[in-house]
Amino acid sequence: MTTLGCFPELSPGLGFSPELESEAPGFVVIYDGVYPGPVLQTAADPGETPAAARKGRPGFNDACVIVDGQMTVYENVPTG
């Protein structure tokens, strides 16, 4: 079984992330643009969804890494 440790070879734009060093089973999602859910580091204005609070840039997408039930969202990962 392949572990997340090989993921930097597949998506070098993600760079170093400690979650990818784990031997535990994990899950990586590269979004087509901005992550649609809440991101704690980004404060949205009242009435705005987090995805609407910021705009994606061409060639950059958000990524979500889940390992051992812990989710980490990386914003503006170079993918293009």
N, C-alpha and C positions, 0 to 999 in steps of 0.2 A: 504494500500500500504506500502510495506517495504521501509525504507529509507536506505541511505548508512551508517547510524550509526550502523547497524548490521554487516557490512562488516568485521570489525576486528575479529569477532567471526569466520567468514568463512575463513579468510586469516590472521592469527595472525602475519605472517612475515612482513606484511606491517607496523605494529607498529602504532604509533601515526601519523596521518596526519590530519591537520585541515579541509581538504575538507570533510573528512568522518564524521565530527561533524555536517555538514549542514543538515537541514531538506528539502532543495531544491532537486528537482529531479536530479539525476546524473547517471553517467555511468562509470563502471570500466572495464578495459581490462587487463588481465594478459597474457602477450606474452609468447610464447614458445621460450624463449631465449631473444635476444636483441631487443629493440624497433627499428623498421626499419626507423623511421623518424628522423628529426633533433632534437637534444637535446641541448638547448642553453648552458648548463654547460659543454658540451664536445666539444672541438675544434678539428675538423678533419684536417688532412693534405690536401693540395690542391689535388683535384682529387679523394679523398676518400669519400665514403658515411659515414655518422655517424655510421651506423651499422658495417661497415667494420673497423672503427677506434678502436673499442674495441671488445673483444670476451666475450661471455657469459661463465658462469661457471656452471658446473653441480649442480643442486639443487637451482639455483638462476635464477630468471627471472625478466624482467622489467615489470612495471605496469604503466598504464595510468589512471588517474582519471579526469573526466570532470564533473564540477558542474557549473551551471550558465554560460556556455560558456567558462569557464576558464579551460585550460588543464594543468595538472601537471604530469610529468613523474618521476617515482621513479626507480632508477637503482639498480640492484642486490638485489631484494627482495627474502629472503629465502622462497622457496616454496616446497622443498623436504624433 
